[in-house]
Amino acid sequence: MNTIQISITAKNYANALKDLAHDGSLSCEDILRNLNNVLEIYKTSNELQNVLNNPSIPDKTKYSIVEDVFTKDVDSKIVNFLKILIEKNRFKELQGIVESYRNELDNIKNIQRICVTSAIPLKDEFKKRIEEKLQNKLNKQIIADWNIDEEIIGGLVVKINDDVIDTSLKNKLENLSKNLI
């Protein structure tokens, strides 16, 4: 689960994309799929990042590159959106924009993403029970990112947005240690 800082600018651009979905030409899911394609290509190419974020390269050159790289895999409206990011010198905000848009889409669909860390791999039936309990408690559909960290010794650490439920043995031992001193 990503823990990037989302700027106000990124939220504003994500809201603009949400408005694009309301005009009916692209669904919210199509926009997110397109954005994920763009982000994947962008993140895997340092050369592309350097060119698109270099202020000394003319915008027309960057537009041409964006068209060459993304036109076959991405809807033309998203390519035009990318050109706006270039024009406004906001391409560095791309990851935050995508994350913010995904969060908006999750809110619309009543989805809550969580991160669950355990000391050992958990059986699928146990994972399902945890998800069901959290779904009932939060009244939202849960999408869990499962991680393993042997340092927590036992128990679970559940991260929901900025809230952390830490039932790990490591945390309990640290708290006991603080109380004894």
C-alpha positions as CSV (number, residue, x, y, z in Angstrom):
1,M,0.0,0.0,0.0
2,N,1.5,3.3,-1.0
3,T,2.1,5.9,1.6
4,I,2.9,9.0,-0.6
5,Q,2.1,12.5,0.4
6,I,-0.7,13.9,-1.8
7,S,-0.5,17.6,-2.4
8,I,-3.5,19.9,-2.8
9,T,-2.5,20.4,-6.4
10,A,-2.7,16.6,-7.0
11,K,-6.1,16.5,-5.4
12,N,-7.3,19.4,-7.7
13,Y,-6.1,17.6,-10.8
14,A,-7.7,14.3,-9.5
15,N,-11.0,16.2,-9.1
16,A,-10.7,17.5,-12.7
17,L,-10.3,13.9,-13.8
18,K,-13.4,13.0,-11.8
19,D,-15.3,15.7,-13.7
20,L,-14.0,14.1,-16.9
21,A,-15.7,10.9,-15.9
22,H,-19.0,12.7,-15.4
23,D,-19.2,13.8,-19.0
24,G,-19.7,10.2,-19.9
25,S,-17.0,9.7,-22.5
26,L,-14.8,7.6,-20.2
27,S,-15.8,5.7,-17.1
28,C,-14.1,6.2,-13.8
29,E,-12.5,2.8,-14.1
30,D,-11.3,3.5,-17.6
31,I,-9.6,6.7,-16.4
32,L,-7.9,4.9,-13.5
33,R,-6.8,2.1,-15.9
34,N,-5.3,4.7,-18.3
35,L,-3.6,6.5,-15.4
36,N,-2.1,3.3,-14.1
37,N,-0.7,2.5,-17.5
38,V,0.8,6.0,-17.8
39,L,2.2,5.8,-14.2
40,E,3.7,2.3,-14.8
41,I,5.5,3.4,-18.0
42,Y,6.6,6.7,-16.4
43,K,8.0,5.1,-13.2
44,T,9.9,2.4,-15.1
45,S,11.7,4.9,-17.4
46,N,14.2,7.3,-15.8
47,E,14.9,8.7,-19.2
48,L,11.2,9.6,-19.7
49,Q,11.0,11.1,-16.2
50,N,14.1,13.2,-16.9
51,V,12.8,14.5,-20.2
52,L,9.3,15.3,-19.0
53,N,10.6,17.1,-15.8
54,N,13.4,19.0,-17.5
55,P,12.4,22.7,-17.8
56,S,15.0,23.3,-20.6
57,I,13.2,21.0,-23.0
58,P,10.5,22.8,-25.0
59,D,6.9,21.8,-24.3
60,K,6.3,20.9,-27.9
61,T,9.0,18.3,-27.8
62,K,7.5,16.9,-24.6
63,Y,4.0,16.8,-26.2
64,S,5.5,14.9,-29.1
65,I,7.2,12.4,-26.8
66,V,4.0,11.9,-24.8
67,E,2.0,11.3,-28.0
68,D,4.6,8.8,-29.2
69,V,4.9,6.9,-25.9
70,F,1.2,6.9,-24.7
71,T,-1.1,7.2,-27.7
72,K,-1.5,3.5,-28.5
73,D,-2.1,2.5,-24.9
74,V,-4.0,5.5,-23.4
75,D,-7.2,7.3,-24.4
76,S,-6.7,10.6,-26.2
77,K,-8.4,12.5,-23.4
78,I,-5.8,11.3,-20.9
79,V,-3.0,12.1,-23.4
80,N,-4.4,15.6,-23.5
81,F,-4.5,15.7,-19.7
82,L,-0.8,14.7,-19.7
83,K,-0.1,17.7,-22.0
84,I,-1.8,20.0,-19.5
85,L,0.5,18.6,-16.8
86,I,3.5,19.4,-19.1
87,E,2.1,22.9,-19.8
88,K,1.6,23.6,-16.1
89,N,4.9,22.0,-15.2
90,R,3.1,19.5,-12.9
91,F,4.3,16.1,-14.3
92,K,6.1,15.5,-11.1
93,E,2.7,15.4,-9.4
94,L,1.6,12.4,-11.5
95,Q,1.9,9.7,-8.8
96,G,0.0,11.9,-6.3
97,I,-2.7,12.6,-8.9
98,V,-3.2,8.9,-9.6
99,E,-3.2,8.1,-5.9
100,S,-5.7,10.9,-5.1
101,Y,-8.0,9.8,-8.0
102,R,-7.9,6.2,-6.8
103,N,-8.8,7.4,-3.3
104,E,-11.8,9.4,-4.8
105,L,-12.9,6.3,-6.7
106,D,-12.6,4.2,-3.6
107,N,-14.8,6.6,-1.7
108,I,-17.4,6.6,-4.4
109,K,-17.4,2.8,-4.4
110,N,-17.3,2.5,-0.6
111,I,-14.0,0.7,-0.6
112,Q,-11.4,0.9,2.2
113,R,-7.8,-0.1,1.5
114,I,-5.9,-1.5,4.5
115,C,-2.4,-2.8,5.1
116,V,-2.1,-5.9,7.3
117,T,1.3,-7.0,8.6
118,S,1.9,-10.3,10.3
119,A,5.0,-12.2,11.5
120,I,4.3,-15.3,9.5
121,P,2.3,-16.0,6.3
122,L,-1.4,-16.3,7.1
123,K,-3.8,-18.9,5.8
124,D,-6.4,-17.7,3.3
125,E,-9.3,-18.6,5.7
126,F,-7.8,-16.4,8.5
127,K,-7.3,-13.5,6.0
128,K,-10.9,-13.8,4.9
129,R,-12.1,-13.7,8.6
130,I,-10.0,-10.6,9.2
131,E,-11.4,-8.9,6.1
132,E,-15.0,-9.8,7.0
133,K,-14.7,-8.5,10.6
134,L,-13.2,-5.2,9.3
135,Q,-15.9,-5.0,6.6
136,N,-18.6,-5.3,9.2
137,K,-16.9,-2.8,11.5
138,L,-16.2,-0.2,8.8
139,N,-19.3,-0.8,6.7
140,K,-17.0,-0.8,3.6
141,Q,-15.6,-3.3,1.2
142,I,-12.1,-4.1,2.2
143,I,-9.1,-4.5,-0.1
144,A,-6.1,-5.7,2.0
145,D,-2.4,-5.5,1.2
146,W,-0.8,-8.4,3.2
147,N,2.8,-8.1,4.4
148,I,5.1,-10.2,6.5
149,D,7.6,-8.7,9.0
150,E,9.2,-11.2,11.3
151,E,10.3,-8.4,13.6
152,I,6.8,-8.0,15.0
153,I,7.3,-11.5,16.5
154,G,3.5,-12.3,16.6
155,G,0.1,-10.7,16.3
156,L,-0.9,-8.2,13.6
157,V,-0.4,-4.6,12.7
158,V,-3.4,-3.2,10.7
159,K,-3.1,0.2,9.1
160,I,-6.3,1.9,8.0
161,N,-5.5,5.3,6.5
162,D,-3.6,7.1,9.3
163,D,-4.8,4.8,12.0
164,V,-2.8,1.9,13.2
165,I,-4.1,-1.1,15.2
166,D,-1.0,-2.7,16.6
167,T,-1.6,-6.0,18.4
168,S,1.9,-7.2,17.7
169,L,3.9,-9.0,20.4
170,K,6.8,-6.6,19.7
171,N,4.5,-3.6,20.6
172,K,3.2,-5.3,23.7
173,L,6.8,-6.1,24.9
174,E,7.9,-2.5,24.2
175,N,4.9,-1.2,26.2
176,L,5.6,-3.6,29.1
177,S,9.3,-2.5,29.1
178,K,8.2,1.2,29.3
179,N,5.9,0.5,32.2
180,L,8.6,-1.4,34.2
181,I,11.1,1.4,33.9
